[in-house]
Amino acid sequence: MPNYKTIKDYPEKTEKTRIIDKLLLLRQDLDKEIPKKTDAETLLLATWNIREFNSKNRINESYHYLAEIVSRFDLIAIQEVSPDLKALERLMFRNDWVKMTL
């Protein structure tokens, strides 16, 4: 489950509400498109080339949406991560369960 503790740090209540609403809609869409994880019956794998993942222009809230998607898989390979791992670290912070292999 993604870590949404940082949503409380957004200064505007309308911004917090918008992010939460978008996350709930994203969850509904993901529930329709991605099979449920089970301990014994599924292994959900993904590769993802996240466009401009390391961009300095990526807005902070986008990491919440990325974390929600990543959390649906058992194993995911994120492609084209640059030597500067700040973006990957930000994504991992929002997924308490993530184990990273470099």
N, C-alpha and C positions, 0 to 999 in steps of 0.2 A: 504494500500500500504506500503510495507516495506521501511524503511529508509536506503538509500544507501550513506548517507553523508560521512561515514567513508572510503569509497573506495578511496576517494581523499588522504587519509593519507598513503596509501601504497607507499613505496619509489620508486618502479620501474614502469615505464609506461607500460612495457610488462605485469607485474603482474596485473595492473589495467585493461588493455585491456582483458586479459585472463578471469578475474573474470566477467567482463561485458558480454563477449561473452558466458560464461557458464550460466550466469543468463538468458540471452535471449533464449538460447536453452532450459533451464529448463522451462521457461514460455511457450514456444511452446508445450512442452510435457505435462505440466499441463493443458493447454487449451484443449488438446485432451482427457485427462483422467478424469478431474474433471468438473462437471457441473458448469455453471456460477451462481454466486450468484445473487439473486433478492430479492427485499424488501418484496414481498408478496408471492412468489411462492416456495421458497426454504428455507430449513434450513439445512446447511451442517455441519454435526457432524463428529468428528474424535477422535480416541484414538491413541496414538503413544508412543511406548516404544522406545525411541531414544537410540540406543546402545551407551554405554559409554558417555552419555550426559554430565556428570560432569567431564569427564576425563581432567586431566591437559594437556594431549597431543593433545586435539582437536585444530586444527588450526583455527585461527581467521576467515579466509574467509568462513569456513563452516557455520558460523552463518548467513551469507547472504543467503545461499541456504536453510537453515532451515527456516529462516524468510519468504522466498518466498513461501515455501510450507504451512507453518502455516497460512499465510495471505489468503489462498484460502478458509478457513473454517470459519463458524460463531462461532463455539464452538469446542474447542479441549482440550482433557485431555492428558497431557504429563505425562507418568508413570515413576516411579522410579527416581524421582528427589530427590537428597540427601538433608540433612539439610543445606548444603552449597549451597546457592541459586545464586552463581555468574554466573553459566552457564545460568540459567533461566533469570537472570537480563540482561545478554548480549543479549539473544534472544529477550527479550522484548524491549530493546533499539532500536533494528532494526525493530520493529513493533510499530509505533507511536500510533496505535489505540488499542493496547492490554490492556485489563483489567484483572488483575490477582486476583484469589481467592485462598487462601491457606486453 
